[in-house]
Amino acid sequence: MDNFMEWLYFHYIMPVLEDTDRGAYEENIIRLREALDARQTTDFEMTLEFYASAAFLLGVRMGAGLGPVLKEEPH
């Protein structure tokens, strides 16, 4: 992951994830975090960083790609 995406994750994506209502997933997330040892917690955090950043970029690409289509078709 390049420096910009790392910065974006820690300054934008992660705070949004932390502030998002987890709803029905809250208990599962708590149990998962309690079950992990220190090494697994590090692995989990790095995996979360990777997938959350990839999902963010996918959203940007999809938004950019859909822009022209939305302008052409009536809503």
C-alpha positions, -999 to 999 in steps of 0.1 A, spaced: 0 0 0 14 34 -9 19 62 15 -12 81 4 -35 52 9 -19 45 43 -25 81 53 -60 80 39 -68 49 58 -56 62 92 -70 97 88 -103 90 70 -113 54 65 -105 40 99 -122 69 118 -153 64 97 -153 26 104 -149 32 141 -178 57 142 -201 36 121 -230 19 138 -223 -18 137 -259 -29 144 -263 -66 145 -226 -72 139 -214 -55 172 -215 -86 193 -197 -107 167 -169 -81 163 -164 -79 201 -162 -117 204 -137 -119 175 -115 -92 190 -116 -109 224 -106 -142 209 -75 -130 191 -40 -130 206 -15 -102 200 -2 -115 167 -36 -124 154 -48 -89 164 -20 -73 143 -29 -96 114 -65 -87 117 -58 -50 118 -36 -52 87 -62 -73 68 -89 -48 77 -67 -20 65 -61 -37 32 -97 -46 25 -112 -14 37 -88 6 15 -94 -17 -15 -132 -12 -10 -128 26 -8 -108 26 -41 -135 4 -57 -161 29 -46 -141 57 -62 -136 38 -94 -173 29 -96 -184 64 -89 -161 78 -116 -172 52 -140 -209 57 -134 -207 95 -137 -210 95 -175 -237 68 -175 -258 88 -150 -256 119 -172 -268 100 -203 -298 82 -188 -328 99 -172 -332 91 -135 
